[in-house]
């Protein structure tokens, strides 16, 4: 086993599979967010909370000759109204919300950009649609929680997406992850907010996994679905899309 990855999943020396060393992935802490919703407009609410999405408008940029892209895998939520990177959980620990950074040193010029997009669409495809799992329609601002539906069982949607209207998010807002890049998380879901004291269908918001993605569930019991973490924090991939751990 190498950095949490089964050695059997890596290409052998005799294999014709190529490691794409000009493309590197890294989980990074993110510091820029757009608020989607908060409990400020619900006068009867007992506890405060807010829901945020990563701001990745500058997600495709060049730094020191290297093309980088920030990839959204889900949305975030906190108790209170601070941005997720400044908020603390119940244990007074900063949440450290994460996004996936893709560095592509081979994406030079128009042909390189097209190559980059082609690789990204194969490795981390967008979902095919969204399914609404819960909503809170109270106060001046409403909240709708959506589960992304991956294009096949080979991919996982890491966390829920949220909107303040009944229209689903754009499928381009988030990407799915190859299932074989992941392991089931051992992190216990942590409660962000339960809609105690509100009207309508009851529900609650929870953070899951080490990435601190937000999910919504009807009722106030913890979510029972499986959630996932990446096998390693820095990695390359092979030409057949397998993960290869990267050093520092």
Long-range contacts (C-beta under 8 A, 24 or more apart in sequence): 2-245, 3-231, 3-232, 3-245, 4-183, 4-231, 4-232, 4-245, 5-231, 5-232, 5-243, 5-244, 5-245, 9-180, 9-242, 9-243, 10-238, 10-242, 10-244, 11-238, 11-240, 11-242, 11-244, 17-238, 17-239, 17-240, 17-242, 18-238, 18-239, 19-236, 19-237, 19-238, 19-239, 19-244, 20-119, 20-236, 20-237, 20-238, 20-239, 21-236, 22-104, 22-105, 22-106, 23-102, 23-103, 23-104, 23-105, 23-106, 23-119, 23-236, 23-237, 24-102, 24-103, 24-234, 24-235, 24-236, 24-246, 25-100, 25-101, 25-102, 25-103, 25-234, 25-235, 25-236, 25-237, 25-246, 26-100, 26-101, 26-103, 26-233, 26-234, 26-235, 26-246, 27-98, 27-99, 27-100, 27-101, 27-211, 27-230, 27-233, 27-234, 28-70, 28-98, 28-99, 28-100, 28-101, 29-85, 29-96, 29-97, 29-98, 30-54, 30-70, 30-85, 30-97, 30-98, 30-99, 31-83, 31-85, 32-56, 33-76, 33-83, 33-84, 33-85, 33-97, 35-83, 36-75, 36-143, 36-162, 36-163, 36-164, 37-141, 37-142, 37-143, 37-162, 37-164, 38-81, 38-141, 39-139, 39-193, 40-81, 40-141, 41-139, 41-140, 41-141, 42-136, 42-138, 42-139, 42-198, 43-139, 44-197, 44-198, 44-199, 45-195, 45-197, 45-198, 46-196, 46-197, 47-79, 47-193, 47-194, 47-196, 48-79, 48-80, 48-81, 48-193, 49-77, 49-78, 49-79, 49-80, 49-192, 49-193, 49-205, 50-77, 50-78, 50-80, 50-81, 50-82, 51-75, 51-76, 51-77, 51-143, 51-162, 51-205, 51-214, 52-76, 52-77, 52-78, 52-83, 52-84, 53-161, 53-162, 53-173, 54-97, 54-99, 56-99, 65-105, 66-103, 66-104, 66-105, 67-103, 67-104, 67-105, 67-107, 67-108, 67-112, 67-116, 68-101, 68-102, 68-103, 68-104, 69-101, 69-102, 69-104, 69-116, 69-120, 70-99, 70-100, 70-101, 71-99, 71-100, 71-101, 71-102, 71-120, 71-124, 71-175, 72-99, 72-173, 72-174, 72-175, 73-99, 73-100, 73-158, 73-159, 73-174, 73-175, 73-177, 73-211, 73-213, 74-157, 74-158, 74-159, 74-160, 74-161, 74-174, 74-211, 74-213, 74-214, 75-159, 75-160, 75-161, 75-162, 75-213, 75-214, 76-207, 76-212, 76-213, 76-214, 77-162, 77-192, 77-193, 77-205, 77-207, 77-214, 78-192, 79-192, 79-193, 84-212, 89-190, 89-207, 90-190, 95-207, 95-212, 96-212, 97-211, 97-212, 98-210, 98-211, 98-212, 100-124, 120-175, 122-241, 123-178, 123-237, 123-241, 124-175, 124-176, 124-177, 124-178, 125-150, 125-151, 125-155, 125-175, 125-176, 126-151, 126-171, 126-172, 126-174, 126-175, 126-176, 127-151, 127-157, 127-171, 127-174, 127-176, 128-171, 129-168, 129-171, 130-161, 130-168, 130-169, 130-171, 132-166, 132-168, 133-160, 133-216, 133-217, 133-218, 134-201, 134-203, 134-216, 134-217, 134-218, 135-166, 135-201, 135-203, 136-195, 136-198, 136-200, 136-201, 136-203, 137-200, 138-198, 138-199, 138-200, 142-166, 145-203, 145-205, 145-215, 145-216, 148-174, 148-176, 150-176, 151-176, 153-179, 154-178, 154-179, 154-180, 155-179, 156-182, 156-228, 158-209, 158-211, 158-213, 158-227, 158-228, 159-208, 159-209, 159-211, 159-213, 159-214, 159-215, 160-213, 160-214, 160-215, 160-216, 162-214, 162-216, 177-228, 177-230, 178-241, 178-243, 180-242, 180-243, 181-230, 181-231, 181-235, 181-243, 182-228, 182-229, 182-230, 182-231, 183-228, 183-229, 183-230, 183-231, 184-226, 184-227, 184-228, 184-229, 185-209, 185-210, 185-227, 185-228, 185-229, 187-227, 187-229, 188-222, 189-215, 189-222, 189-223, 189-227, 191-222, 194-220, 196-220
